Amino acid sequence: MRGAEMATHGNVPLPNVWFVGAGPGDPELITVKGHDLMKNADVLIYAGSLVNPVLVAASGAPVKLDSWGMQLDDIVNVMAGHAQAGKKVVRLHSGDPSLYGAIVEQITELEKRGVAVEIVPGVSSLFAAAAALGTQLTLRGVSESVIVTRPAGKTLMEDQIEAFSRLNSTMVIFLGTEKLHEITRKLACPPKTPAAVVYHASWPDQQIVRGTVADIATRAKAAGIEHTALLLVGEVVGTEKKGHVKSYLYS
Protein backbone atom coordinates (compact mmCIF):
# COMPACT_ATOMS: atom_id res chain seq x y z
CA MET A 1 0.00 0.00 0.00
CA ARG A 2 1.48 3.37 -1.05
CA GLY A 3 0.82 5.92 1.67
CA ALA A 4 -2.96 5.51 1.70
CA GLU A 5 -5.75 3.45 0.17
CA MET A 6 -6.06 4.31 -3.54
CA ALA A 7 -8.67 3.16 -6.01
CA THR A 8 -7.17 1.24 -8.87
CA HIS A 9 -8.12 0.26 -12.39
CA GLY A 10 -6.35 -3.04 -12.91
CA ASN A 11 -2.87 -2.41 -11.55
CA VAL A 12 -2.90 1.31 -12.40
CA PRO A 13 -3.70 3.64 -9.49
CA LEU A 14 -6.38 6.20 -10.26
CA PRO A 15 -5.29 9.80 -9.69
CA ASN A 16 -5.83 11.58 -6.40
CA VAL A 17 -4.49 14.91 -7.65
CA TRP A 18 -5.25 16.58 -10.96
CA PHE A 19 -3.02 19.32 -12.33
CA VAL A 20 -5.38 21.39 -14.45
CA GLY A 21 -4.56 24.17 -16.89
CA ALA A 22 -6.92 27.07 -16.20
CA GLY A 23 -6.29 28.67 -19.58
CA PRO A 24 -4.94 32.16 -20.27
CA GLY A 25 -7.52 34.17 -18.35
CA ASP A 26 -10.91 34.09 -20.06
CA PRO A 27 -12.87 31.66 -17.83
CA GLU A 28 -14.48 30.11 -20.90
CA LEU A 29 -11.08 29.00 -22.23
CA ILE A 30 -10.60 26.22 -19.70
CA THR A 31 -11.22 22.75 -21.17
CA VAL A 32 -14.49 20.95 -20.47
CA LYS A 33 -12.60 18.24 -18.58
CA GLY A 34 -10.70 20.80 -16.54
CA HIS A 35 -13.87 22.69 -15.69
CA ASP A 36 -15.67 19.52 -14.59
CA LEU A 37 -12.78 18.51 -12.36
CA MET A 38 -12.52 21.97 -10.86
CA LYS A 39 -16.27 22.21 -10.28
CA ASN A 40 -16.44 18.83 -8.53
CA ALA A 41 -13.19 19.04 -6.55
CA ASP A 42 -13.07 18.60 -2.80
CA VAL A 43 -9.95 20.73 -2.59
CA LEU A 44 -8.88 23.47 -5.00
CA ILE A 45 -5.37 24.92 -4.83
CA TYR A 46 -4.99 27.73 -7.34
CA ALA A 47 -2.09 29.85 -8.56
CA GLY A 48 -3.06 33.19 -7.04
CA SER A 49 -3.98 36.14 -9.25
CA LEU A 50 -2.75 34.28 -12.35
CA VAL A 51 -6.05 32.39 -12.28
CA ASN A 52 -9.24 34.27 -13.03
CA PRO A 53 -11.27 34.60 -9.79
CA VAL A 54 -14.40 33.75 -11.78
CA LEU A 55 -13.04 30.21 -12.15
CA VAL A 56 -12.21 29.96 -8.47
CA ALA A 57 -15.73 31.11 -7.58
CA ALA A 58 -17.21 28.53 -9.97
CA SER A 59 -15.54 25.66 -8.15
CA GLY A 60 -17.72 23.80 -5.68
CA ALA A 61 -14.70 22.78 -3.60
CA PRO A 62 -15.32 23.19 0.16
CA VAL A 63 -11.61 23.91 0.55
CA LYS A 64 -10.00 26.59 -1.64
CA LEU A 65 -6.40 27.63 -1.11
CA ASP A 66 -4.38 30.36 -2.80
CA SER A 67 -0.86 29.00 -3.31
CA TRP A 68 0.70 32.45 -3.70
CA GLY A 69 3.52 32.69 -1.15
CA MET A 70 3.37 29.02 -0.18
CA GLN A 71 6.56 26.96 -0.30
CA LEU A 72 6.81 23.75 -2.32
CA ASP A 73 6.71 21.55 0.78
CA ASP A 74 3.63 23.35 2.07
CA ILE A 75 1.78 22.88 -1.22
CA VAL A 76 2.75 19.22 -1.54
CA ASN A 77 1.88 18.46 2.09
CA VAL A 78 -1.58 19.97 1.68
CA MET A 79 -2.27 18.08 -1.55
CA ALA A 80 -0.90 14.80 -0.23
CA GLY A 81 -2.77 15.06 3.04
CA HIS A 82 -6.13 15.61 1.40
CA ALA A 83 -5.47 13.05 -1.35
CA GLN A 84 -4.51 10.38 1.16
CA ALA A 85 -7.75 11.13 3.00
CA GLY A 86 -9.62 10.20 -0.17
CA LYS A 87 -10.36 13.73 -1.34
CA LYS A 88 -10.35 14.85 -4.97
CA VAL A 89 -7.64 17.51 -5.21
CA VAL A 90 -7.32 19.92 -8.14
CA ARG A 91 -4.16 21.98 -8.54
CA LEU A 92 -5.19 24.82 -10.85
CA HIS A 93 -2.34 26.38 -12.83
CA SER A 94 -2.59 29.29 -15.24
CA GLY A 95 -2.36 28.67 -18.99
CA ASP A 96 -1.06 25.20 -19.71
CA PRO A 97 0.82 23.63 -16.78
CA SER A 98 3.52 22.21 -19.06
CA LEU A 99 4.85 25.70 -19.90
CA TYR A 100 6.74 27.28 -17.00
CA GLY A 101 4.30 25.64 -14.63
CA ALA A 102 6.88 24.18 -12.20
CA ILE A 103 4.77 21.03 -11.91
CA VAL A 104 7.49 18.37 -12.09
CA GLU A 105 8.80 19.24 -8.63
CA GLN A 106 5.31 18.89 -7.20
CA ILE A 107 4.57 15.64 -9.01
CA THR A 108 7.87 14.08 -7.96
CA GLU A 109 7.16 14.78 -4.30
CA LEU A 110 3.58 13.55 -4.56
CA GLU A 111 4.66 10.31 -6.17
CA LYS A 112 7.17 9.77 -3.36
CA ARG A 113 4.16 9.87 -1.04
CA GLY A 114 2.26 7.36 -3.14
CA VAL A 115 -0.12 9.91 -4.60
CA ALA A 116 -1.16 9.32 -8.20
CA VAL A 117 -1.36 12.35 -10.51
CA GLU A 118 -2.99 13.28 -13.81
CA ILE A 119 -2.27 16.36 -15.92
CA VAL A 120 -5.09 18.07 -17.81
CA PRO A 121 -3.76 20.41 -20.53
CA GLY A 122 -4.88 24.01 -20.81
CA VAL A 123 -4.89 26.79 -23.39
CA SER A 124 -1.57 28.62 -23.16
CA SER A 125 -1.40 32.41 -23.11
CA LEU A 126 0.79 32.20 -26.23
CA PHE A 127 -2.25 31.00 -28.19
CA ALA A 128 -4.46 33.65 -26.62
CA ALA A 129 -1.87 36.26 -27.61
CA ALA A 130 -1.82 35.02 -31.20
CA ALA A 131 -5.62 35.19 -31.27
CA ALA A 132 -5.54 38.73 -29.89
CA LEU A 133 -3.10 39.73 -32.63
CA GLY A 134 -5.25 38.06 -35.28
CA THR A 135 -2.40 35.99 -36.64
CA GLN A 136 -0.86 32.55 -36.91
CA LEU A 137 2.31 31.65 -35.06
CA THR A 138 3.32 29.53 -38.05
CA LEU A 139 2.70 30.84 -41.53
CA ARG A 140 3.85 29.33 -44.81
CA GLY A 141 6.70 31.31 -46.33
CA VAL A 142 7.10 33.42 -43.20
CA SER A 143 7.85 31.13 -40.26
CA GLU A 144 7.53 27.37 -39.98
CA SER A 145 8.63 27.19 -36.36
CA VAL A 146 7.80 28.71 -32.98
CA ILE A 147 10.44 29.25 -30.32
CA VAL A 148 9.14 29.52 -26.77
CA THR A 149 11.71 30.81 -24.33
CA ARG A 150 12.45 33.13 -21.42
CA PRO A 151 15.22 35.51 -20.37
CA ALA A 152 17.86 34.81 -17.77
CA GLY A 153 16.93 35.70 -14.22
CA LYS A 154 16.87 34.39 -10.68
CA THR A 155 16.22 30.81 -11.78
CA LEU A 156 18.07 30.83 -15.12
CA MET A 157 21.74 31.75 -15.28
CA GLU A 158 22.02 32.18 -19.06
CA ASP A 159 19.43 32.33 -21.83
CA GLN A 160 19.61 31.59 -25.57
CA ILE A 161 17.63 34.54 -26.82
CA GLU A 162 20.38 35.87 -29.09
CA ALA A 163 21.01 32.49 -30.72
CA PHE A 164 17.30 31.77 -31.15
CA SER A 165 16.71 35.17 -32.75
CA ARG A 166 19.04 34.24 -35.63
CA LEU A 167 16.77 31.38 -36.75
CA ASN A 168 14.11 33.45 -38.55
CA SER A 169 11.37 31.83 -36.53
CA THR A 170 8.50 33.24 -34.52
CA MET A 171 9.64 33.90 -30.95
CA VAL A 172 7.37 33.98 -27.92
CA ILE A 173 9.14 35.18 -24.80
CA PHE A 174 7.61 34.51 -21.38
CA LEU A 175 8.54 35.99 -18.02
CA GLY A 176 10.33 38.97 -19.47
CA THR A 177 8.04 41.99 -19.21
CA GLU A 178 10.28 43.69 -16.64
CA LYS A 179 13.30 43.16 -18.92
CA LEU A 180 12.05 44.21 -22.35
CA HIS A 181 14.90 46.63 -23.05
CA GLU A 182 17.45 44.01 -21.98
CA ILE A 183 15.79 41.34 -24.11
CA THR A 184 15.47 43.43 -27.26
CA ARG A 185 19.13 44.43 -27.04
CA LYS A 186 19.98 40.72 -27.28
CA LEU A 187 17.88 40.10 -30.38
CA ALA A 188 20.04 39.57 -33.46
CA CYS A 189 17.21 39.90 -35.95
CA PRO A 190 16.88 43.18 -37.90
CA PRO A 191 15.68 46.16 -35.80
CA LYS A 192 12.67 46.58 -38.13
CA THR A 193 11.42 43.06 -37.34
CA PRO A 194 7.81 43.33 -36.13
CA ALA A 195 7.22 42.78 -32.42
CA ALA A 196 4.24 42.96 -30.09
CA VAL A 197 3.61 42.91 -26.37
CA VAL A 198 0.31 41.42 -25.24
CA TYR A 199 -0.72 42.11 -21.66
CA HIS A 200 -3.28 39.84 -19.96
CA ALA A 201 -4.19 38.01 -23.16
CA SER A 202 -7.92 37.13 -23.16
CA TRP A 203 -8.64 39.01 -19.89
CA PRO A 204 -11.11 41.92 -19.90
CA ASP A 205 -8.20 44.36 -19.49
CA GLN A 206 -6.19 42.85 -22.34
CA GLN A 207 -3.81 45.35 -23.93
CA ILE A 208 -1.81 45.10 -27.15
CA VAL A 209 1.22 47.18 -28.06
CA ARG A 210 2.72 46.79 -31.52
CA GLY A 211 6.05 47.96 -32.79
CA THR A 212 9.42 46.66 -33.90
CA VAL A 213 12.41 45.14 -32.18
CA ALA A 214 13.89 48.64 -32.12
CA ASP A 215 11.04 50.33 -30.25
CA ILE A 216 8.71 47.75 -28.66
CA ALA A 217 10.29 48.04 -25.20
CA THR A 218 9.85 51.82 -25.18
CA ARG A 219 6.30 51.55 -26.50
CA ALA A 220 5.33 48.98 -23.86
CA LYS A 221 6.80 51.10 -21.07
CA ALA A 222 4.93 54.17 -22.33
CA ALA A 223 1.73 52.11 -22.22
CA GLY A 224 2.41 51.24 -18.59
CA ILE A 225 2.91 47.52 -19.18
CA GLU A 226 5.31 46.20 -16.56
CA HIS A 227 4.24 42.61 -15.85
CA THR A 228 2.07 39.66 -16.96
CA ALA A 229 2.69 40.12 -20.67
CA LEU A 230 4.20 38.17 -23.55
CA LEU A 231 6.67 39.46 -26.10
CA LEU A 232 6.16 38.11 -29.62
CA VAL A 233 8.77 38.72 -32.31
CA GLY A 234 8.66 37.86 -36.00
CA GLU A 235 7.10 38.70 -39.32
CA VAL A 236 3.87 36.90 -38.36
CA VAL A 237 3.26 39.74 -35.89
CA GLY A 238 3.43 42.42 -38.59
CA THR A 239 0.62 43.59 -40.82
CA GLU A 240 2.46 42.81 -44.08
CA LYS A 241 3.62 39.26 -43.23
CA LYS A 242 6.42 39.43 -45.76
CA GLY A 243 6.98 36.26 -47.75
CA HIS A 244 3.57 34.75 -47.04
CA VAL A 245 2.57 32.06 -49.52
CA LYS A 246 -1.00 30.76 -49.53
CA SER A 247 -1.47 27.34 -47.98
CA TYR A 248 -1.87 24.29 -50.23
CA LEU A 249 -5.26 23.90 -48.56
CA TYR A 250 -6.50 26.72 -50.81
CA SER A 251 -4.67 25.78 -54.00
Sequence and secondary structure as in RCSB ss.txt:
>XXXX:A:sequence
MRGAEMATHGNVPLPNVWFVGAGPGDPELITVKGHDLMKNADVLIYAGSLVNPVLVAASGAPVKLDSWGMQLDDI
VNVMAGHAQAGKKVVRLHSGDPSLYGAIVEQITELEKRGVAVEIVPGVSSLFAAAAALGTQLTLRGVSESVIVTR
PAGKTLMEDQIEAFSRLNSTMVIFLGTEKLHEITRKLACPPKTPAAVVYHASWPDQQIVRGTVADIATRAKAAGI
EHTALLLVGEVVGTEKKGHVKSYLYS
>XXXX:A:secstr
  SS   EETTEE  SEEEEE BSS GGGS HHHHHHHHT SEEEE GGGS HHHHHH   SEEEE TT  HHHH
HHHHHHHHHTT  EEEEESB TTTT   HHHHHHHHHTT  EEEE    HHHHHHHHHT  SSBTTTBS EEEE 
  BTTBS   HHHHTTS  EEEE S GGGHHHHHHH  S TTSEEEEEESTTSTT EEEEEETTTHHHHHHHTT 
 SSEEEEESGGGSSS TT    GGG 
